[in-house]
């Protein structure tokens, strides 16, 4: 098996594989603010971002719920 260092630039699929996660996990990280310039990032940067943003998934879920929540119409 190849050895990779933590500073190698990886695609979403490669990064997901290194983090032992599904690629959708990395796409959600990106949506929550994880920077991936050129659609590439390092394992080191991903782990640092995850450490600095422990509740990123819950925050993203709450924002989605607020955006899709239908508010009752006002009576004229």
N, C-alpha and C positions, 0 to 999 in steps of 0.2 A: 504494500500500500504506500502511496506517495505521502511524504511528509510536507505539510504546508506550514508556513510561518503565519503569525497573526497579522502581519502587515501586507499580505498579498491581497490585491483587489479582487473581489469576487462578485459574481452576478447574484441575482435574487435566489435562484435555485441552488447555486453553490453555497451561498451563505446559509440558506435554510438547512441544507444537508449538514453543514458544519455545526449549526446550532441544534441539530436533531429536532427540527421543526418542519412543518409543512410550508411550502412557499407562500401560501396565503398569510401566514403569520408575519413574514417579512414585509409583504405588501401592506398589511395593517399597521406595522411599525412605521412604514413610510408615510402612510396616511396620517398617522399620529404625530409626525414631525421628524422622524429619523432621516437625516440627510444622506442621500445617495446620489451625489453628483455623477453624471455619466452612467447612471444605473449600476454603479459599482460601489462597494464599500468593503471594509475589512472586518474580520471577526473581532479584533480589538475594539474598533469603533462601535460595533454593535453591542458588545458586552458592556462597554462604558455607558452607552446610551440607555441600555436596559437598567443598569445600576442607578443611573441618575433619574430615571422615570419609572419608578416601581408600579404606579397605578395607571400606566398608559392605556391598557386595554379597557379597564372600567370607564375611564374618562371618555374614550372613544365610543363605547357603548351608550353612555348617558347622552352624549351629544347626538348620536343617531336617534335615540328615542325622542329627544326634544324636537329634532328636526321633523320627524314623521308624526308627531303627536298632533291630532286634529283638535283645534280649539272650537268650542261651540260658537255659533254665530250669535251676534248681538241682535236683539229685537230693535226695530226702528222706533 
